[in-house]
């Protein structure tokens, strides 16, 4: 009898606890932004879960090539790294891969426009585009040849 009461109590606790469990974190698809006359595309995200989470901007050349000053991977194939990754915390790095295109339309920004999305301010001009994470002031300057953090 005691075993039955314990088993019933455990089942009741399990049923009550399931709805209280936190839902799994959903990846923020972000906003695709086309800059530098369409030569670059960047995914601006408030929480990029696939890349470790947190606010970030990930950019690549639209033609799929690496930027002229991109570093080389330390692998046996010695390929240039095509992605630029800027986190809202200030961490800046180059990476392998491509940007997974989110559903929906991206936007095209021209020189002189300012756009705010997912906590980031985007300011393109003819020479480069500035991405600044509003909460920390960290960001990067980027064009089709190079990128650097500030």
N, C-alpha and C positions, 0 to 999 in steps of 0.2 A: 504494500500500500504506500509506504514512504517513497519507494522507487517511482511509483506512478505519479505521485504528487510532484516529485522533483522533475520528472520528465515533462509533465504538463507545465510546470512553472518555467522550465527552460524553453519550451516551445513558445510560450506566451511572450517571454522576454525577447526571443528571436523575432517574432512577428512585430513587436512594437519597435524594436531597434532598426529593422530594415528601412522603414520610411524616414527615420531620423538620420540615417547615414548620409553624409555629404555626397552630392552628385559628383561624378568624375569631371575634372576640369576640361572644358571644351576649348579647342584651339581657336584663337582669334584669327580669322582669315585675313584681316588687314585690308588696307586699301592700296591698290596698284596705282602708281603715279608714274607717268611718262614725262621725262625731262630732257633738257639739252637737245631740243629739236627732235625728240624721239630716239636719240642715240642710246639713252639709258632708260631702264625701267627699275623702279624701286617698290618694294613691298613695305608699307609703313604700318606697323602693328603696335597695339597697346599691350599685347601679351602673346608673344610668339612661342607657343608651347613646344612645337617640334624642334626648335633650336634652343631649348632649355628654359623658356619662359621669360617673361618680362618685356618691357617696351623695347622695340628695336626697329631699325631700318636695314633692309637687305637689298643691295643693288647689283645689277649686272648690265652688261652691254646688250642691247636689243638684238645684235647680230650673233650673239652667243660666244664671241671671242673674249679673251681676257683683255683687261686694260693694259695699255702700253707699259706702265710701271708696276704692274702686279708682280708680287714675288712668286718664286717657284715653289712647288710642293716638295717636301722632303720625302720623295718616294722614288722607286726605281724608274718611274716614267718621266720624272722631272718636268711636269707640266705646270704652266702658269695657273695660279688660282683665279677663277673668274668672278667670285662673289666678294663683295665688300659688306661687312657686318658692323653696324654701329649700335651699341646698346645704350639705353637711357642712363645707365650707371657710369658711362664714360669708356667702357671697354670697346676697343676697336680691333678688328682682325680681318684677314682675308680667309676665304674658305673655298672648298670644292663644292661642286653641285650646280644646280640651277634653282631658280625660284619657282615654286609650285604656284601656278596662276590661280588666284581665287575666283570664285564665281562672281558674276556681275561685271559691270563696266569699270574700267580704270578711268583716271582723269589725265588730261594732258595739260601741263603747265608751261606757259611761255615766260620769257624774261620779263621781270617787273611785277609778276603776280606773287601774292603771298597766300599760302593755303595752310589751314590748320586742320590736322586730322590725327585722331588717336593720341593726343597729347604732344604731338610734334608740330613745329612750324617749318614750312618748306618755302624757301626763297630762291627762285632761280634768277640768274643773270646770264649774260652772254658767255662769260668765261667759266663759270662753275655754279653749282647749286648748293645752298646751305641748308642742312637739316639740323634743327635744334630741338632737343627734348625740353619742353617748357618747365618741367618740375625741377630739373637739375642744371640746366644751361649747357649740358654736354652736347656735342654734336660733331658733324663732319662737313667738309667741303669736298665736292666731287664733280668730276667731269669725265669724259670718255677715255682720258689718258691716265688720270691719277685720282687718288682720294687720300685725305688726311683728316685726323681728328683734331678737335680743339676743346 
